[in-house]
């Protein structure tokens, strides 16, 4: 353990905690963390991880800008990927890990090249999705943390191993927190898409409200009682 690793771990914890709370301080604390970990991983011959930290610097800046830019207009909401996009990302992670692991194994003396490559590729995708506030980013972070715990323990980076064990817990908390936020956003979206038009039911003569969502789901609501008379749901 070194002082560099200790300080990096502290900033790493702060970064994840702020991320869970959707607080902008996650980005500056994250930048400090990744700069310090460039040296930690280079000294441990985990070259893929060291390169990853360099890339992280730019992704952190992008994420910071994206959150601030969207917040100035309207807070960037938590959203989810379609099944098709999720599958494409998963396939990209698999292919990217194999290719990068082969390159690192062939041309360097890196320790654990393939697991290290998997951590790098999956982390990049997770960080990209995090900047977009996709809930699936936490799925990937959980997977990364599990693999990283084994790799860093193998390389005797015990403080970083403990950090990633904490990351695993925080990533699980982040997933639950963002899912809750996703549910709230979905409810707000539904209400924002509702179009109401009051009219009289031709059969009963009662005052009714037509509720129309996304142009194809409709319901006929009795205005005084709030009872649904008919619908296409």
N, C-alpha and C positions, 0 to 999 in steps of 0.2 A: 504494500500500500504506500502511496506517495501523497504529498500535500495536494498535488495537481489532481489526483484521482478523487481525493476527499472533497475538494472545492467543487469539482465537476459534478460529483454525486449530489451535493447540496442543491446546486442550481438545477440539476435534473429533477429533483423532487418538487422544487418550486414550480418549474415549468409545467409538469404534468398536473399539479394541483390547480394552477391557474387555468389550464386548458379545460379541465373538468368543469370549472366554474364559468367557462367562456369569457375569461378575463383577458384583456389585451396584454397584460404583463407576461403571459405565457411566451410571447415572442422574444422580448429582450432577454429574459432569463434563459430561454432556449438557445439563443445565439451564444451567450457566454458559455453554456454547458458544452455545446458542440465544438467550440474553439479549443477548449481545454482537453476534450476527449480526442482530438486529433493527435495530440502528443501521447496520451495514455495508450491508445491503440497502436500507434506506430512503435512505441517501445516494446509492446507485447507481440509484435510481428503479426498483428491482425490488420493487414494492409487494406483489405476490403472495408473494414470498419473505419479505418482512418480516412480513406477516400470518401466514404459515406458522410463523415462529419463535414468535409469540405462542401459537398453538395448540399448538405443540410443548411449551411449558412445562407445559400441563395433561396432555398425553399422557405426558410424561416422569414427572410425578408419579404418574399412573395406573399406568404400567409399573413404577415403583419399588415402589408399594404391591402390585401384583399379584405381582411376583416375591417380595417379602418375605412376603406373606400365604401364598402357596403353599409357600414354602420352610419356613415354620414348621410346615406340615402334612407336606408331602413335596415335594421339589424339583420344580418345574414342568418337565415333560418337553418335549422338542422333538417336535412333531407336524406333520402335513401336512394340507393342504386336500383336500377331495374335488374331483373334476373339475367338478362342478356349481357349487360355491362359487367355484372358481378362475375359471370363466367369468363368473359374476356380478360378481366384483370387477373383472375386466378390462373388462366392459361399463360398470360404474359409473365407472371411471377415464376411459374414452373420453368418455362423456356429460358427466361433471363437468368435464373439461378444456375441452371446447368451450363449455359454458355460462359457466364462470368466465373463460375467455379473452375471450369476447365482452363480458362486463360490464366487465372491466378495460380493454379496448381502447376501449370506448365512453365510459367515464366518467373515465378518468385519462389522464395522459401517460406511461404505463408503457412501458418499453422491452421489446421481445420479449414481448408479452402472452400469446400462445398457448403458446410453449415454456415460459414461466414458469409459466403455469397448469398445464401438464402436470406440471412438476416438483412443484408444490404438491400437486395432487390425488394423484399417485402416491406422494409422500412420506408423505402422511397415511395412506393405505392401508397402506403398508409399515410405518410406525411402529405402527399398530394391530395388524398381524399380528406384529410383533416383540414387542409386549407380551404377545401370546398364545403366543409361542415357536413360530410357524409357520415352517417352513423356506422357504416361498415368499416370505417377507419379503425374503430376500436376492436372489431373482430381481428383485424390484421395485427394490431398492436399486442393483443393477447397472445397470438401465435408467436410473434417475434420474441416476446418476453420469455416464453417457455423455452424456446430454442436457445436464446441468448444466455439464460441462466446456466444451461449445461456447458456452453462454449466458454464462458468467462470463468466458470469454476475450474474447468479443465486447464485454463491458462493461468490459474492462481490469482485471478483478479477478484479477490474475495469481497472487497468493498463494492465493486461494480456488480458482482453476483447478488449481493444483498440488495443493492439499489434496484436491480431488475426484478427481484422478488417483490419489492414494494411497488414497482411499476405495474407488475401483474395485478396486484390488488387494486391499484388506482385505475388501471385500464378497465377492470371489471366494473368499478364504480362509475367510470366515465361512460361506459356502455349503457348502464342503467339510467344514468342522469340524462344522457342524450336521447334515449328512447322515450323517457318521460317528456322531454322537450319536443320530440318528434310528434308524440300524440297530441300535445297542446297545439302545435303548429298545424297539424292535420285538421283539428276541430275548427281552428280559426279560418283555415282555407275553405272548408266546407261552407261556413257561414258567409264568407266573403263572396262565394260563388252563387249564393241563393238569390234568385230573382222572384219577387212576389208581385202578383197582380190580383187585385180584388175584383170579384164578379159575382153574379147570382147564379146558383145552380138551376138549370132549366127544368129539372124534375121536381125539386122541392121548394124552389124560390128562396132558399136560405142564402145569406151572404157568405161567400166562400173565398178562399185564398189559394191561388195556384202557386206552388213552390216548385221551382225548376232549378236543377243542379246540373252543370256541365252540358246543358242543352239536350239531354236525353233521358234524364230521370225526373219524373214529375209526380207530384202528389196534390190531391184536392183536399184542402183543409177547411172544416167548418169554422169560420172566424170566431163566433161567440164562444163555442165550447172547446175549440182546439182539437177536436177529434178528426182523424183522417177518414175521409169518405171513400176515396179510391186512390190508387197509385200505380205507377209502372216500376216501382222499386223491385 
